[in-house]
Amino acid sequence: MAMRVLNSLQLKLRPIAKSAANQQFIKTIRSCSTVTLPSLDDIPSAVYGGRHTVTLIPGDGVGPELIGYVKEAIRFSGAPVDFEEIGVNRESTPAELENALLALSRNGVGLKGNVEADLTRNTDKSKNIAIRKGLDLFANVVRCKSLPSYRTRHSNIDLVVIRENTEGEYSQLEHENVAGVIESLKIITRSNSARIAKYAFDYATRNHKTKVCAVHKANIMKQSDGLFLEVCTEMSKLYPHIEFSNMIIDNCAMQMVSNPQQFEVMVMPNLYGNIIANIGTGLVGGPGATAGANIGTRCAVFEQGTRNSGRSLVGMNVANPSAMLLASADMLNHIGLHSYGTTLHDSIYEVLANPELRTPDLGGDATTLEVVQEIFTKIKAKTKFNMEQGVQTDS
């Protein structure tokens, strides 16, 4: 029975005649050129009486601790933001997860810690994936940028990983045909590939980037990754001002650790994006120093770039708060509070540039609280200066 179902699925997914398929594909791609996909500034957010409401999901591990510092940072900055906190973690029920989805959908913007997944078989599916798919957060965006005055093997890194966030190996379509034989379906569609490809080229255009690289494994996965590469290649023709290239995922991993400066914007299917974003994050300082954003047409959710929970660091006062605070700065910019977002972002980077105020993950011995307090001090100083100079803040 399982094999008949699989054969039926393969027939449905089999490419149609080349000529007709290509003609329809070209029409689909060209129709995409008339559709504007969202940038961070395009997505609506809930505003009541001049104040923005943001859904807050602390998650597991050090998430609740770091989210607490985020709330304090927002309070110190004076940003007109109220938080609707929803307690979702690995133990949460489906009803609690549904409440989180409703809150995120209502408010249009969220900030979350990572929600851990059970690694044993035959358990509930990932709540992180449920949030991304439930809100159609199709693009995961992670910028990996060298930190000021922090020496690593490679310097002057500034690359952006754009990851398709809803399908691929994360489709969670698995079944056991017979005992000990598992089939896991990887789903790649034209529509979602075109959507993420267009987002990548639009991102490059908006941010004055000159290169986009599509990462794939089309030499082996000729149908699925072949389709993704085909879509990206066709999409590139609509952006002649962008230099387009493609790279096989295993070579890309090697190039990332040997010559990461060659990359500007990288676009890829789900699993590859997870791996490459983690490599990029490791190159510039680790999970405590890089933020990420999940973008949909009606909602955006901000979090750490690598989605680590940091369970082993709970209560030790050594977790690096920078990634979560940078995510909150990105969130402030997204909802139009640019002066507050810039103040927070600059304060974080000024502290990161001080070798005496680095947590153990960056080779220092500063505590989380010491780093946070110095960031707060800089926020207050910048806010006072802006007020004295009559600099207008966002309303």
N, C-alpha and C positions, 0 to 999 in steps of 0.2 A: 504493500500500500504506500509506504513512504517513498519507494523508488518511483511509483507511478506519479505521485504528486510532484516529485523533483523533476521527472521528465516533462511533465506538463508545464512546470515553471520555466524550464529551459526553452521549451518551444515558444512560450510567450515572450521570453527575453531575447530570442534569436534575432539578429539584425534582419531587417527587410531588405529587398533588392537595393543594391548599391545606389543606382541612379535616383530612385525615388527617395531613398533615405537621405542622400546628400542634398537633394533639392529641398526637402522638408527641413533638414538641419540648418541649411543656410537661411531659410525663412525664419526659423526659430532664433538663430543667433542675431540676425539683423533686427528682429522685433525687439530683442533685448536692448538694442542701442537706443530705443525710444523710451525705455523704462528707467527711471531713476531709483536705484537702490539706496537704502538709507546710509547716511554718514552718522556719526555720533550726534551731530547737531540736529538731525532731521527727526529723531524719534521723540514722540510726545512724552511728557511726564506730568504727574499730577501736581497742580499748584492750587493752594487754597489760601486766600487772603494774602497773597504775595509770598507764601512759604511753600517750599517743595516737600513732598512726602516721598520718602525713599524706603523701600522694603529692605529689612536687615535680617540676614540669615547667618547666625554665628557659626553653625556647623560643628565639627568635631575637633579634637586635639586642642591646639593653641588658638583655634578660631575665636572662641568666646573672649579670651584675654585680649587678642589683637583688636577685635571689634570694639571692645571697651575703650581702647586707646583712640580708635577712630572717632567714636562719639565725643570724646574729650577734645580731640583736635578740631572737630567741626565747631564745638562750643567755643573754643579759644579763638577761632577765626571769625566768629560772629556770623557765619553763613546762615541764611534763612532756610534751614533744613530741619524737618522733623522726621524721626524714624518710626516705622511700624515694624517692630521686631517679631519675627516668626521663628519659633524654636524647632528647626528641622535638623535632625542628626541621624546617625545610623539606626537608632532605635525607634524613629518616628513611624507612626502608622500611616496608611494610605490617606486617611482623612486629614491628617496634619500636613502631609505633602500637598494635598489638594488645596488646603487653605493657603499655603505658600504660593502656589501657582495663581490662585485668585488674587492675592495681594500684589504679586508682581505684575500681573496683567492689569490690575486696576491702577497701580501707580506708575507703570511704564518704566521703572528703573529700580535696580536692586544692587546690593552689595552683599557678598556671601563669602563665608569661609568654606573650606572643603568638607563635604559630607562623605564619610568613609563608607566603603562598600565591603560587604562580607566576601571573603575569598573562597568560601566553601561552595561546593556545587549544590544545585537544587534550592537556592535561596532567592530572595526577592531581587529584582533587577536594580541596577544602579539608580539612586535618587538623583545624582548629578545629571545623568543622561535623561531621566524623566523630566527634569526642569528644562533642559536645553531643547528636547523634542516637543515637550508640551507647549512651550512658548515660541517654537520655531526659531530658536537662536542659531541661525544657520552659519554665522561666521565667528570663529574664535580668532582674536587678534592679539598677538604677543610681540611687543617690541623689545628686542634684546640690544641694549646700548651700553657701551663701556661706562663704568662709573668714574666720576672725577677723582683723580689722584689715587686711584686704586689699581695697583699693578697686577696684571694677569699675564698669561702666556701671550695673548694677542691683545693689541690695543686698537683703538679707533674702530671698534665694531659698532655698527648701527644698522641692524637688519630687522625686518618685520616678517613674522610667520603668520600667514593667513590660512586657517585650517577649516575645511568643510566640517560642520559640527553636528550633522544630523543623520548621516548614513554611513556607508562603507562598512568596515568591520564592526562598527558600533551599532549596527542595525539590531543586534540582539535576537537574531533569528537562528536558533540552534535547536537541534533535536538529536536524539539517539536512535539510529536505525535499528541496530541490534546491540546487544550488550557489548560495551567496549568500543563502539564505533560511533563517533560524533560527527555530525555535519553542521557547519556554521556557514551561513550565507552572507556573502559580501555584496551589498547592493550599491551600485553606482548608476545614477540616472542622468539623462541629458539635461533635464530642467535644473536640478540642483547643481550639476557641474557648471552649467552656464551662469547660474546665479552667483556662485562663489568666484568664478573666473572674472565676471564683470565687476564684482565687488573689489577684487584685487587690483584690476586695472584702474578702476575709479579711485581707489585709495592711493595708488601710485601717482595718479594725475593730481589729486587734491594736495598731496604732500610733497610735490615737486621731486618725486623719485623718477629715475630714468630707466630702471630695469625691473622686469618681472620674470621670475624663474618658476616654471611648473615642475613639481617633483612627483615622480611616478614609478611604477614597476611594469611598464607596458611591454617590456621585452619578455616577461613571463606571463603576466595577467593581461593577455592581449585583448580580451573583450572588455573587462571592467576598467582597468587602468588605460587601456587603449582608447576607450570612449572618453575618459577624463582628459587625456592628452589631446585628442582630436578636438574636443570642445574648446580647450584653452588655446590651441593653435588657431582655430577659426576666430575666436574672440580677439586674439591679438591683432588681427587684420583691421579691426575697427579702431585701433590705437597705434597708428603708425609712428607717433612720437615716442613710444615706449619700446625699448629694446627687449625682445622676448627670447627666452631660451628654455630648454627643458633639461632635466637631469634625473637619472635613475637614483632611487632612494639610497641604495647602499653606497654609491659614489658620493652622493650628497652628504651622507654622514661623515665620510672621510674628508671631503672638502670643508665641511664645517669646522673640523678640528685642526685643519692644516692651513686653510686660507679663507676664513669667514668674511674678510673684508670684501670679497668679490660679490657678495649678495646684498641686495637692497630690499626687494619685496619678493617673498616666496609664497606660492599658493599650492595646496596639496590636499589629498583626501584625508580622512579623519585620523587614522592611526599614524600615518607618517607625520602629520602635523603635531601630534602629541609627542612623538619621539624627537623631532627636529627642534621643537620649542624647548624641550628639556635640555637638549644639547646646547642650544643657544643661551639659555639661562645659566647653565653651568659655566659657560665661557666668560660671562661678564660678572659673576659673583654669587650665583646660586639662587635657590628658591626664595630667599628672603629679600631679594633685591629687584625682582621683576614682576610687574603687574600685567594682568590680562583683561580683555573685555570680550563678552559674548553678545553679538549683535543680531537682532531680528528686525522685522519691519515695524513692530509695535512695542518692542521692549528691549532694554539693554541691561545686562547683569555683569558687574565688575567683581573681580576676584584676583587672587595671586596667579602669576603666570603659569605655574607648574601644578597647581591644585594639590599641594602637599598639606596634610593635616598637622604634621609635627607632633604627633601624640607623645613621642619620647621626650619632648621638651616642656610638657605641661607642668606649670608650677615652679619651673626652675629659674625663671627671670633671665633667660638667655636667648629667647627667640628674637630674630630680627624683625622689627615691626615695619620696615621700610616698604615691602611689597604691598601690604594691606593698606598702608597710608598712601602710597602712590596710586593704588586702585581707587581710593576715595578721592584723590585729587583729579583723576580722570573722570570720575563720576560727577564732580562739581563742574568741570568743564563741559561735560555732556549736557547738563541741565541748564547751561547758560550762565553759571556763576563763575565766569572766567577769572575775575580778579581774585576770588577766594581760592580757586583751583591753582592759579599761578603762585599765590602766596604759599600754599601748602607744599606744592611741588618744589619750589625753590628752597624752602626751609629744609625739606628732606635732603635735597642734594647738597646743601651746604654742610649739613651734619655728616653725610656720607663722605665728604671730602676731608673730614678731620680724622686722622689715623687714631687719635686717642678716644674716639667715640664710635668704635666698631665692635659689634657683637662677635662672639667666637667663630661664627660661620665665615666671617670676613677676616679672620686672623687676629682679632682684638680680644679684649677682656671686659669690655663695657657690658653692663646689664641692659635688659630691655627698657627698664624704667629710666636709666640714665640717658639713653638715646632719645626716648620719648620726651623727657623733660627738656632736653636741649632743643628739640624740634618745637615744642610749645613756646619756649623762650624766644626763638626766632620768629615764630608766628606773631607773638604779641608785639615784638619790636617792629616788624614790618607793618602790622596793622596800625600801630601808633604813628609810624612815619607817614603812612598813607593818609591818616586822618589829619595830621599836622600840615601836610602838603595839599590838602583839599582834593586828593585823588578820589574820584567817584567810584563807588563799588557797584556791583551789579544788583539790580532790583529783581 
